[in-house]
C-alpha cells in the first residue's frame, strides 16, 4: 500500500514527536524502537520519490 505524500509527512511528524518524547522519558529500548519507526517512514518517503 502506497501512502500519499501528505500521509507520509503526517506520520513522519508524529513519529518524530514520539521519538523526542521518548528521549526525554523512556529507556533506550523504547527510544531505539521509535527511532527505527521514524527511519522506516523516512525510507518510504525517499523511496516514493517525494
Residue pairs with C-beta under 8 A, 6 or more apart in sequence:
2 48
3 11
3 44
3 48
5 45
5 48
5 50
8 41
8 44
8 45
8 48
8 50
9 45
11 41
12 38
12 41
12 42
12 45
15 34
15 37
15 38
15 41
16 38
18 34
18 37
19 31
19 34
19 35
19 37
19 38
22 30
22 31
22 34
23 31
26 34
